[in-house]
């Protein structure tokens, strides 16, 4: 539950303090709604880390 709420907080409240704490537990986050670059969304992983700065433009 903590991990889901950390992802929710970075998207809805734009708070990244919880996400920074648990982000190492994820291999990949797929943002299906962010279609700025690809039709299928954006993949966030070790090569493309999910940060608040990256998603601010998609919100």
C-alpha positions in Angstrom: 0.0 0.0 0.0 2.8 2.4 0.8 4.3 1.9 -2.7 1.0 2.6 -4.5 0.4 5.7 -2.5 4.0 6.9 -3.3 3.2 6.7 -7.0 -0.1 8.3 -6.5 1.4 11.2 -4.6 4.0 12.0 -7.3 1.3 12.2 -9.9 -1.6 13.8 -8.0 0.0 15.9 -5.3 3.4 16.4 -7.0 5.2 15.2 -3.9 8.3 13.1 -4.6 9.6 12.5 -1.0 7.8 9.2 -0.7 8.6 8.1 -4.2 12.3 8.7 -3.7 12.2 6.4 -0.7 10.6 3.5 -2.5 11.7 3.9 -6.1 14.4 1.2 -5.9 11.7 -1.4 -5.4 10.3 -0.8 -8.9 11.8 -2.2 -12.2 9.4 -0.4 -14.5 6.6 2.1 -14.3 4.4 2.5 -17.4 2.5 5.8 -17.8 -0.1 4.9 -20.4 -1.6 8.4 -20.3 1.6 10.3 -21.2 1.6 10.1 -25.0 3.9 13.0 -25.7 6.6 10.8 -27.1 5.0 7.5 -28.1 1.4 6.3 -28.7 1.7 3.6 -26.1 2.9 5.9 -23.3 6.2 6.3 -21.5 8.2 3.6 -19.7 10.2 4.7 -16.6 13.0 2.3 -15.5 16.7 2.3 -14.6 17.6 4.1 -17.9 14.7 6.6 -17.7 14.0 7.3 -14.0 10.6 8.7 -13.0 11.1 12.2 -11.6 8.7 14.9 -10.7 10.4 17.2 -13.3 9.8 14.7 -16.1 6.0 14.3 -15.4 5.2 17.9 -14.7 4.6 18.7 -18.3 2.3 15.8 -18.8 0.0 16.7 -15.9 
